[in-house]
Amino acid sequence: MKPANKMVVVATMVVALTLTGAASAQQANSELGRKWCGPTGTWIGQNDTYGLELVLTIEPMSGTCFSIVGEGIENVLPWEVSTAWRGVIHKTGGQAYSTSMVTLAGPNQLTGPTADVPDIAAIRGELFMPDCDHLEIEFEPTELYAWGQVPFEDTPLATMPPSIAHYTRVPFDCLERAE
């Protein structure tokens, strides 16, 4: 066999082995009810440090970015009420991601409780998926801003200690079913 033909045979075998491995991995994920192992989905868990239970919804945006919404039934101290946490997740490599989120909360504590505007709480963190059904977030200190300040750009008026959160995927079957 000529050297050029040997190279074609070797290249064909490498491609065939690669496709076989990818197909079996996709089949294993399909049997588990998902097509891939990423953060997209619904998650239930809590911030272990503050004891806040939340439902997270993570949706793909574009490329390596995802939208995240965290909703709970408890207030964020020292406020009586708050909106849902909303933000973005960015894939940093493997099963690691970074996240940034904000919430509005009131009554206003930073510039006076009689003000008719909310405070802004902002947080950054590192998200890691130890497996397909669990995620952990290690948050930096929560930064507190007065209304009118720009989170993550302006100097916060106060901070709260760092925290750690753990979440479990809510199992949904998103595969198309044969009719």
C-alpha positions as CSV (number, residue, x, y, z in Angstrom):
1,M,0.0,0.0,0.0
2,K,1.3,3.4,-0.9
3,P,2.1,5.9,1.9
4,A,-0.7,8.3,0.8
5,N,-3.3,5.4,0.9
6,K,-2.1,4.4,4.4
7,M,-2.6,8.0,5.6
8,V,-6.2,8.0,4.2
9,V,-6.9,4.6,5.9
10,V,-5.5,5.9,9.3
11,A,-7.4,9.2,9.0
12,T,-10.7,7.3,8.2
13,M,-10.2,5.0,11.2
14,V,-9.6,8.0,13.6
15,V,-12.7,9.7,12.4
16,A,-14.8,6.5,12.7
17,L,-13.5,5.9,16.3
18,T,-14.2,9.5,17.2
19,L,-17.8,9.3,15.9
20,T,-18.4,6.0,17.6
21,G,-17.3,7.5,21.0
22,A,-19.5,10.6,20.5
23,A,-22.5,8.5,19.5
24,S,-22.2,6.3,22.5
25,A,-21.8,9.3,24.8
26,Q,-24.9,10.9,23.3
27,Q,-26.8,7.7,23.6
28,A,-25.9,7.5,27.3
29,N,-27.1,11.0,27.9
30,S,-30.3,10.3,25.9
31,E,-31.0,7.4,28.2
32,L,-30.7,9.7,31.1
33,G,-33.3,12.1,29.6
34,R,-30.9,14.8,28.5
35,K,-28.9,15.5,25.4
36,W,-25.9,17.1,27.1
37,C,-24.5,17.9,30.6
38,G,-24.6,21.7,31.0
39,P,-26.3,24.2,33.3
40,T,-29.5,24.7,31.2
41,G,-32.5,23.7,33.3
42,T,-34.3,24.2,36.5
43,W,-32.5,23.7,39.8
44,I,-33.7,23.6,43.5
45,G,-31.3,24.4,46.4
46,Q,-30.2,26.9,48.9
47,N,-27.5,29.3,49.9
48,D,-26.0,27.4,52.8
49,T,-24.5,30.5,54.4
50,Y,-27.7,32.6,54.5
51,G,-30.3,29.7,54.4
52,L,-32.1,31.1,51.4
53,E,-34.0,28.5,49.4
54,L,-34.2,29.3,45.7
55,V,-35.4,27.9,42.4
56,L,-32.9,28.7,39.6
57,T,-33.8,28.7,36.0
58,I,-30.9,28.7,33.6
59,E,-31.4,29.2,29.8
60,P,-28.9,29.5,27.0
61,M,-28.4,32.9,25.5
62,S,-25.6,32.6,22.9
63,G,-22.3,30.8,22.7
64,T,-21.0,30.3,26.2
65,C,-23.4,32.6,27.9
66,F,-26.6,31.7,29.8
67,S,-29.3,33.7,31.6
68,I,-30.0,32.9,35.2
69,V,-33.0,33.7,37.4
70,G,-33.1,32.8,41.1
71,E,-36.5,33.0,42.8
72,G,-37.3,32.3,46.4
73,I,-40.1,32.9,48.9
74,E,-37.9,34.6,51.5
75,N,-36.7,38.1,51.8
76,V,-33.1,39.1,51.5
77,L,-32.0,40.6,54.9
78,P,-32.0,43.4,55.9
79,W,-34.9,44.1,53.5
80,E,-38.5,43.1,53.8
81,V,-39.0,42.3,50.1
82,S,-36.9,41.7,47.0
83,T,-37.2,40.9,43.4
84,A,-35.9,37.7,41.9
85,W,-32.1,37.5,41.4
86,R,-31.3,37.9,37.7
87,G,-28.0,37.7,35.8
88,V,-25.7,35.9,33.5
89,I,-23.5,32.8,33.6
90,H,-20.4,32.5,31.4
91,K,-18.6,29.2,30.7
92,T,-14.9,29.5,31.8
93,G,-13.9,26.0,30.9
94,G,-14.9,22.3,31.5
95,Q,-17.8,22.3,33.9
96,A,-16.7,25.7,35.4
97,Y,-18.6,29.0,35.0
98,S,-18.7,32.5,36.4
99,T,-21.9,34.3,37.3
100,S,-23.0,37.8,38.1
101,M,-26.5,38.6,39.5
102,V,-28.5,41.5,40.9
103,T,-31.8,42.1,42.8
104,L,-33.7,45.1,43.9
105,A,-34.8,45.2,47.6
106,G,-36.7,47.5,49.9
107,P,-37.5,49.4,51.9
108,N,-34.4,51.3,51.2
109,Q,-31.8,50.8,53.9
110,L,-28.7,52.5,52.5
111,T,-29.9,56.1,51.9
112,G,-32.8,56.1,54.4
113,P,-35.8,53.8,54.9
114,T,-38.2,56.6,53.9
115,A,-36.8,56.8,50.3
116,D,-39.2,55.7,47.6
117,V,-36.5,53.8,45.7
118,P,-35.0,50.3,46.3
119,D,-31.5,49.3,47.2
120,I,-29.5,47.1,44.7
121,A,-27.8,43.9,45.8
122,A,-25.2,42.5,43.4
123,I,-23.2,39.4,43.6
124,R,-20.5,37.5,41.6
125,G,-19.5,33.9,42.0
126,E,-17.8,30.8,40.6
127,L,-20.2,28.0,39.6
128,F,-19.0,24.4,39.3
129,M,-20.9,21.3,38.2
130,P,-19.4,18.2,39.9
131,D,-21.8,16.1,37.9
132,C,-24.7,16.6,35.5
133,D,-27.3,16.9,38.2
134,H,-25.6,19.2,40.8
135,L,-24.1,22.6,40.8
136,E,-22.2,24.5,43.5
137,I,-21.7,28.3,43.6
138,E,-19.1,30.0,45.7
139,F,-20.1,33.7,45.9
140,E,-17.9,36.6,46.6
141,P,-19.2,39.2,49.2
142,T,-22.6,40.6,48.2
143,E,-22.2,44.2,47.2
144,L,-24.9,46.7,48.3
145,Y,-25.6,49.8,46.2
146,A,-28.0,52.7,46.6
147,W,-30.5,53.5,43.8
148,G,-28.7,55.2,40.9
149,Q,-25.4,53.5,41.4
150,V,-24.1,51.1,38.8
151,P,-23.5,47.6,40.2
152,F,-20.0,46.2,39.7
153,E,-18.8,49.6,38.5
154,D,-19.4,52.0,41.4
155,T,-18.0,51.6,44.8
156,P,-20.5,49.7,47.0
157,L,-21.9,51.4,50.1
158,A,-21.7,48.1,52.1
159,T,-21.0,44.4,51.6
160,M,-22.3,41.2,53.1
161,P,-20.0,38.1,53.7
162,P,-19.2,35.6,51.0
163,S,-21.5,32.5,50.7
164,I,-21.8,29.0,49.3
165,A,-24.8,27.5,47.6
166,H,-25.7,24.0,46.4
167,Y,-28.4,23.1,43.8
168,T,-29.9,19.9,42.4
169,R,-31.3,19.6,38.9
170,V,-35.1,19.1,38.6
171,P,-35.4,16.0,36.3
172,F,-37.4,16.8,33.2
173,D,-37.5,14.6,30.1
174,C,-36.9,17.0,27.1
175,L,-36.5,14.3,24.5
176,E,-38.8,14.2,21.6
177,R,-41.1,11.2,21.9
178,A,-42.1,8.9,19.1
179,E,-45.8,9.1,18.3
